[in-house]
Amino acid sequence: MCARRPALPWGVPAFIVTSCRLPSVAGVTDQLAVRIEGLTKRYGSLTAVDGIDIAVAEGEVYGVLGPNGAGKTTVLRMLFGLIRPDAGVLEVFGRSWEQNGTDTLAGVAGFIESPKFYPYLTGRKNLQLLAGLDGGAARERIDEVLDVVDLTGRDRDKVGGYSFGMRQRLGVAASLLRDPRLLVLDEPANGLDPAGIRDMRALVHRLADSGLTVLLSSHDMAEVEEICDNVTIMKTGSVVYHGTISALRAQAPPQAHLLRTTDDAAAARLAAGAEGLSVATAEGQLAVRGTQDAIDAYVRTLALAGIAPRSLTLGEAPLEALFFMLTEASPDSPPHGTRTDQEALS
Ligand SMILES: Nc1ncnc2c1ncn2[C@@H]1O[C@H](COP(=O)(O)OP(=O)(O)OP(=O)(O)O)[C@@H](O)[C@H]1O
């Protein structure tokens, strides 16, 4: 029987959750890896998670995206059984905490926030300790998981000398010891430098290619765009978008060029009526959107009118701009929990 390991003082086992392969049962593979419906968690008067739905299919990489405080970690904590929902359905491979207790997490591994290891032991020794706690075949998988996370050459170095990114990857290795079907990662690239981010994204790609289902949280649209198939975007506990990345991309506004001139007010007036062009004032500069031909023509018009461009730079990537539109607080926003995908995107 699979059981969640008791929390130990040094941290890791509180985060890494047991996994043992369920015997294959006809129909199991048709099930969702994760089914969440109407999931709600309140802390006093604060609704941290407000009746959200998420469906993660087996084999996909699913992102839960949102700014700080959106409720992402709270969702993952409920999945791991670290906190109880106030309402809603939460099933993992068709099992629930109410019906199945700790067996709910059979086949699931991952960590919340950052994994912790004995810094004065090598990466390999830390994995050996964890494998020893697990028993079974975990010990035989150490070389394989070190290879998957690209730590083979550093496995005999002390973890205290590892970069933050290497410790994150060792956390993934520790999760993989249990040969999971679902890997759950809470902001795995958070705090990593650009090389660490690149390595972590490449690792998630490799894991997905091997058929593992991955559910990860992130506050980085670019990360989710690069590695996820589907995404749920959360804002203050509610879902403001869920669907495929490609559908989201189709809704994104065209990328803006940010323009400063010697006379922005006159430049904005000159744009009025120009075909294929929209110009809006944004944070002390002009956000110019349109086809390349329209923008070229506009810049020529400015010059003929005696207005000199002082700078012309590319604005946020389209999906990033859409993410901010969906998740940034606005005084006119309806109370959270009342905004639908369509309303949010229209
Ligand atoms: N134990 C708790 N007691 C009270 N409020 C909490 C508790 N845990 C979380 N919250 C609140 O619930 C909301 C959602 O928090 P959560 O940590 O899930 O957000 P998040 O999207 O993971 O953000 P971050 O990226 O900053 O971790 C926040 O307003 C947070 O302050």
The ligand as a MOL file (V3000), in Angstrom:
LIG
                    3D

  0  0  0     0  0            999 V3000
M  V30 BEGIN CTAB
M  V30 COUNTS 31 33 0 0 0
M  V30 BEGIN ATOM
M  V30 1 N -2.2820 29.4050 5.6480 0
M  V30 2 C -2.8020 30.5240 5.1500 0
M  V30 3 N -3.4950 31.3760 5.9310 0
M  V30 4 C -4.0600 32.4920 5.4400 0
M  V30 5 N -3.9800 32.8810 4.1420 0
M  V30 6 C -3.2850 32.0900 3.3220 0
M  V30 7 C -2.6680 30.8800 3.7580 0
M  V30 8 N -2.0590 30.2980 2.7100 0
M  V30 9 C -2.2800 31.1140 1.6460 0
M  V30 10 N -3.0170 32.1770 2.0150 0
M  V30 11 C -3.4700 33.2580 1.1390 0
M  V30 12 O -4.1510 32.6690 0.0590 0
M  V30 13 C -3.8970 33.3910 -1.1340 0
M  V30 14 C -3.3470 32.4570 -2.1730 0
M  V30 15 O -2.0250 32.0560 -1.7530 0
M  V30 16 P -1.1360 31.0700 -2.6220 0
M  V30 17 O 0.1230 30.8590 -1.8680 0
M  V30 18 O -1.9260 29.8920 -2.9970 0
M  V30 19 O -0.8580 31.9510 -3.9120 0
M  V30 20 P 0.1450 31.6650 -5.0900 0
M  V30 21 O -0.6110 31.8970 -6.3540 0
M  V30 22 O 0.7840 30.3620 -4.9150 0
M  V30 23 O 1.1920 32.8400 -4.8940 0
M  V30 24 P 2.7950 32.8010 -4.8290 0
M  V30 25 O 3.2160 32.7550 -6.2640 0
M  V30 26 O 3.1160 34.1040 -4.1780 0
M  V30 27 O 3.1850 31.6020 -4.0280 0
M  V30 28 C -2.9510 34.5230 -0.7690 0
M  V30 29 O -3.7220 35.6890 -0.5430 0
M  V30 30 C -2.3210 34.0340 0.5260 0
M  V30 31 O -1.9320 35.1170 1.3410 0
M  V30 END ATOM
M  V30 BEGIN BOND
M  V30 1 1 1 2
M  V30 2 1 2 3
M  V30 3 2 2 7
M  V30 4 2 3 4
M  V30 5 1 4 5
M  V30 6 2 5 6
M  V30 7 1 6 7
M  V30 8 1 6 10
M  V30 9 1 7 8
M  V30 10 2 8 9
M  V30 11 1 9 10
M  V30 12 1 10 11
M  V30 13 1 11 12
M  V30 14 1 11 30
M  V30 15 1 12 13
M  V30 16 1 13 14
M  V30 17 1 13 28
M  V30 18 1 14 15
M  V30 19 1 15 16
M  V30 20 2 16 17
M  V30 21 1 16 18
M  V30 22 1 16 19
M  V30 23 1 19 20
M  V30 24 2 20 21
M  V30 25 1 20 22
M  V30 26 1 20 23
M  V30 27 1 23 24
M  V30 28 2 24 25
M  V30 29 1 24 26
M  V30 30 1 24 27
M  V30 31 1 28 29
M  V30 32 1 28 30
M  V30 33 1 30 31
M  V30 END BOND
M  V30 END CTAB
M  END
